Amino acid sequence: MDKLLRKEFNIPAKHCSEEDLSLWRNFVMPVKNPNRRFRYVANLDKRLEVKEQKAKIREKLQANSMLNRKVLKSIDGLEKPLERASEAVFGMECHQDAEA
């Protein structure tokens, strides 16, 4: 199989392009046993679906992270004076608990 790939099609055994795989698939089409026809050839349609799903997930994650950043920035802008006051109060409470 590797010899045929190298001689006739000049296709590497691993990590070849989708165009090369489609050429190989068209060549192997007339095999008598249909169960063995595409045993070692990747499903190109499935690869495309997975690539599209990954792109959609990536877009959703990017949108979500941008929204989270904006929310955190707005919360940080509102709570900075409150944080200073609460740190002073909590710092005193923790200090009193440690002394007792």
C-alpha positions, 0 to 999 in steps of 0.5 A: 500500500505504501509503495503504491501511494509513493509510486502512483500518487506520491502521497505520504502515508500520514498527514496528507492533504485533503486533496490527495485523500480525495484523489486516493478515494476516487482511485479506490472506488472500484474495490469489490468489497464495499466494507473495505473500500474506505477503511484507511481513508479519513472521512473528509465530510466528517473532518469538515463538520468537526472543523466547523464545530470547532470554529463555532465553539471558538467564536462562542468562547471568544464572545463569552470571554469578551463579555466577561472582561467587560463585566469584570472591568465595570465591576472593578470600576464600581467596587474599588472604593468599596474594596478599600473600605471592606479590606480595612474592616475585614483586616481589623476583624481578622486581626482581632480574631488572631489576638484572641 
